[in-house]
Amino acid sequence: MSWFPGSEIFRHRLGMALLGGLAFSALWALTEAEGLRDSAPGLFLLLIAGLSCWSAVSLAISGPVSLSRSMVGALVLAVPVAGLMRLAGLRALVPTDVLESPGVLAVFLLMVFVATPFLAVRLQGRGPWLSYPALFETAWAITIRFAAGMLFAGVVWGVLLLSDALLGIVGIDLIGGLLDIDGVPALVSGAALGLGIAVIHELREVVSPLLVLRLFRLLVWPVLIVVGVFLVAVPVQGLSGLVGSLSPAATLMGVALGAVTLITSAVGRADDEAMEAELGPRLLALAVPVVAGLAVLAVVLRVSQYGWTPDRVMAATVAGVTLLYGLAYGAAALRGAGRWRAPLRRANVVLALLVIAVCAAWLTPLLDAGRLSARSQVARFADGRSTLDQLPLDRMVRDWGKAGHDALDRLEAMTEHPDHDALVREIEAARRKPTLRQATTDAVDLDPIALARDLAQWVPVRPDGQLDPDALARVQLYWLSDWHVRCRPLEDGPPPCVFVHGRFVADLPAKDQGLLVLPYGPNQLLAQHLRWPTAEITTIETSDALPEDAVARILDGDFALAPVQTEALELGGQVFGPGLRQPE
């Protein structure tokens, strides 16, 4: 049969399984190369971006393109994309920090996803590489092959785990032992993905994109009705819901982009494959620019209130591109029945190229979200449009790269600002906080005993006494490291934290519990309840009501431990109630 060894189908399946397995294994080995990441982070970023792009593109276009040609052709996209990622790494304190930025990763993935069909059409030699029918069919075919391949990989893992559990009943640990070997899970996942993609390509006459498109077309009218109700309600309800956060903007952009997908599926690659009833798609196309325009308005209102941040720059970029899609779709829909599909298809090609260009700009200094945000926040604070508690100092330190640290230096230089002293204290506190990398990788190197000893020295206790380092060392390491950052006293400054012993829950004596009051943000304090010997921690929900000078007042003795009358339920000699722990 055709799938026997030596047949073309067998060779293609074997080649795709090997490609997927080796690609995933190489990615795993690279991620495990901590020495390379630490000593040459720029080279590590270049390799991980290039290898990821090359692997995904090779798997995506293999089938319609021969395996060898796809592996070579994928370099055409992988090399420049890796170079752009390396360029983006220049804006970070450490180049690999961009791998922890969801925005940069989303841009990277979107650029690869949109650009791959163009490369695939060019390598297949199916006429002009800007041919919409070829791009449409190729893009949907790649999406279906990858989705089915990932589903198959999930099924393979389910079978392996169930088989291991079944054999484990009779004491055979062969499968589990193999999966515990370093690198084997990556090899299995990649091989399963490659094999799944290969088989789906063989069934391309059966598993057609038309199946998905027809399902999408069923949603055109329901979405149109919901959007219509929304647009009718906007003049009645007003636009107050757009103010307050980026969530309304994200919802509007999601609806607009979802509508774009449905309209594209309804239009199809050619008129003979388009949805017969065109009224619904046309009306939805006319609604897209209105929804996208409201998304832009929501972002503008948010930025005008609080200035730019990288999240808002990303939101503004997506909203702007969505609005361009909406304007193009709306203009095409105005051409009239039977004459609007062709302009819309041409617009899709141009807009896809625009998306690639915008993604590329995001990875270059042309659209450095951190630099734009830092400049905005410094300017707003300097001219009084924002206050100290509105400055995202922690984000500047952790997420905005070199631009964020430069902004902090400029803020510290504002010696004539009335909030300069408080600003300097907050910046110093923000700089002492561990970064995401430190919190996730350095925590294992922290000594809880050493942290507890420092805290026992730094944190005064009221009414009297001292914290017990041995008891503190039992607290979860995450909290110890967090308190170690927040409670470190500034040079010649007052203690930022204080611990108050008191019988705050009824089932423990005062000596075994207390409240830790600590700084949590600009002019904001937090209170956390500690109990021993369990080292259990509970954050007090009413901590926002703490006055800004609470720590100083407690240190000066300006507080009281007020008794609170409560009741508990007593049944059979046991007492039940909030804060009462029952014997196990």
C-alpha positions, 0 to 999 in steps of 0.5 A, a space after each residue: 500500500 501507499 503508506 509502506 516504507 519507500 512510498 512517497 507518502 511514507 517518506 513525507 510523513 517520516 520527513 515531517 515527523 523528523 523535522 518537527 521532532 528535531 526542531 522542537 528538540 533544538 528549541 528545547 536544547 537552546 532554552 536549556 543553554 543557560 550559560 549561553 543566555 547569561 554570557 551572550 544574551 544577544 546571540 541567544 535572542 537571535 538564535 531562539 527567534 530565528 529557530 522558532 520562526 524557521 521551525 514554524 514556517 518550515 512545518 507550515 509550508 511543507 506539503 504544498 512545498 517540498 520538504 527540502 525547499 520549505 526548509 531552505 525557503 523558511 530562512 528567507 523569513 526567519 533571518 530578517 525576523 530574527 534580526 528584528 527581534 535582536 534589534 528589539 532587544 537593544 531597547 531592553 536592559 538585557 536583550 532576552 528581557 523582550 522574551 518576557 514582554 507579551 507585546 513583543 511576542 505577540 507582534 513577533 508571532 503575528 508578523 510570522 503568521 501574516 507573512 508566511 502565506 506570502 512566502 508559501 505562494 511565492 515558493 509554490 510558484 502559483 502565479 503572482 505572489 500577491 494573488 488574493 485567491 492563492 493567498 486566501 487558500 494558502 492562509 486558511 490551509 496553513 491554519 487548518 493544518 496547524 490546528 489539526 496537527 496540534 490537536 493530534 499532538 494533544 491526542 498523542 500525549 493523551 494516549 501516552 499518559 493513559 498507556 503509562 497509567 495502564 502499564 503502571 497497574 502491572 508495574 511496568 514503567 517503560 513509557 514513564 521512564 522514557 518521558 522522564 528523559 530530558 528532551 524526550 517530551 519536546 521530541 515527542 511533541 514536535 514529531 506528533 505535530 509534524 506527523 499530524 500536519 503531514 496527514 492533514 495535507 494528504 487529506 486536503 481534498 477532504 479537510 477543506 477550508 470551505 468547511 470552516 468558512 461555511 461554519 463562520 458564515 453561520 455567525 454573520 447574522 447573529 454577530 450583525 444583530 448584536 452589533 446593531 443592538 449595540 450601535 442603536 444603544 450607544 446614543 441612548 446609553 452614552 459613551 461613559 462606559 468607554 472611560 476608565 480602562 482599556 477593557 472596553 477598547 479591547 472588547 470593541 477591537 475584538 468585535 471589529 476584528 471578529 467581524 473582519 474575519 467573518 466578512 472575509 470568510 463570507 466573501 471567499 477567494 472568488 465570487 463563485 465561492 462567496 456567500 450567496 446572501 450578501 446583505 448580511 456581510 455588507 451591513 456588517 462591513 458598514 458597521 465595522 468602521 463605527 465599532 473600530 472608531 469607538 475603539 479608537 475613541 476609547 483609547 484616546 480618552 484613556 491616554 488623555 487621562 493618564 498618558 502613554 504606557 506600552 499597553 496603551 501604545 499597543 492598544 492604539 496601534 491595534 485600534 488604528 489598524 482595525 480602523 483602517 480595516 473598517 474604513 476599507 471594508 466600509 468603503 468597499 461595501 458602499 460600492 453596491 451589491 455585486 461590486 463590493 467584493 473585489 475591492 475588499 479582496 484587494 484591500 485585504 492584500 494591502 492591509 496584510 502587507 501593512 500589518 507586516 510593516 507595522 509589526 516590523 516597525 514595532 521591533 525597531 526604534 521607529 515604534 519603541 513603546 517604552 521610549 514613547 511611554 517614558 517621554 509621555 509620563 515624564 512630561 505629564 508629571 513635570 507639567 502637573 497633569 499627573 501626580 506621584 501616585 499615578 506614575 507607574 514607577 514599578 513598570 518603568 523599572 521592570 518592563 520599560 527597559 532602558 527608556 524606563 530607567 532613563 525616565 527615572 533618572 529624569 524624574 530624579 533630576 526634577 529637584 524643584 518639583 514640590 513632590 521631589 523628596 517623596 518621588 525619590 523615596 518611591 523611585 528608590 523603593 521601586 528599584 529595590 523590588 525584584 524584577 520578574 526574572 529575579 522573582 522567578 529564577 533567583 528565589 531558589 537562591 534566597 536563604 529564608 533564614 537570612 531574609 528572616 534575620 534581616 526582617 527581624 532587625 529592620 521591623 520594629 514591634 509594638 507594643 514591645 518585643 522583637 520578631 523571632 527569626 526562626 518563626 519568620 523563616 517558616 513563612 513562604 519564601 515569596 512573602 519573605 522576599 517581598 517583605 525584604 524588598 518593601 521593609 528595607 530601611 532607607 539610609 538614615 530614614 525611619 523604618 518603613 514597616 512595623 509589626 503589631 502584636 494583638 489578639 486579632 483572631 480569637 483562637 490564638 494568643 496575641 504573642 502568636 499573631 499580629 499585623 504587619 503594616 508595610 508600604 504597597 505603593 505611592 502613599 499607600 500601605 498594606 496590612 497583613 495578618 501573620 499567625 504562628 506556628 502555621 506561618 499563615 498569612 492573610 491580607 486585610 481587605 480594609 488596608 486601603 483605609 490606613 492613613 499614609 502616616 500609619 507606620 509613624 503613628 504606630 511607632 510613636 504609640 499613637 494607636 490602641 488595641 480595641 476589643 471587638 465583641 463577636 460570637 461563635 457557634 458552639 456544638 458538642 464542645 466545639 466552637 465554630 466561627 470566622 478565624 477559629 481553627 478547629 483541631 484536625 
